[in-house]
Amino acid sequence: MDIFMTIILGIIGALIGGVVSTALGFGKVDGFNIYSIGIATVGSIIALFVIHKIRACKQS
């Protein structure tokens, strides 16, 4: 996977992390603060992990 796709997946993961955290009642993710950065980072890591696992299964 090239760097462009990794960046796009990271952004998508950050958006998903924000939506999920809001839906679970952790509060609204807004602005530029440490809480928002943490949620975006966790969402991105999970999205990238899932995509890499899916691609690894397809190659096997």
N, C-alpha and C positions, 0 to 999 in steps of 0.2 A: 504494500500500500504506500502510495507516495505521500508527501507532506501535505499536499492540498486536500486530499481525502481525509487525512487525520485531523486537520484543522476543521473541516466541515463536520465530521463526526463529533468532534469536541464541542462545537457550537450547538449542534443538535442535542447532545447529551446534557449540556448546560440548561437548555430550554426545558427539556424533559425533567431534569432535576428540580427546576423551579416550579413546574406544574405539579409534580408529585408531592413536593414538600408543602405546597399550598393546600393541595387536596387532603393531605394527611393532618392538616391543622397545625403545622409548625410555624405558621405565620406567613405573611406575604413577603415575597422576595422582591425588594425594590431598592433602587439606589445602588451606590457603590460603597459597600461596607463589608466587614469581615464575614458576617453571616451569609450574605449573598454570594461572596466569593467561595466560601466553603461548600454551599449547596451546589453551585455551578461546577466546582471541581469534582465533587462526589458523583454528580450526574454524568459528567464527561468520562470519568474513569470507568464507571459501570458500562456506559455505552460502548466505549472502546474495547473493554474486556469482552463483552458479548460478541461484538463484530469479529474480533480476533479469534475467538473460540469457534464461531460459525465458519470462518474461513479455514481454520485448521481442520475441522471435521470434513469439509468439502475436499481438501487436498489429500486426505488419508484414503 
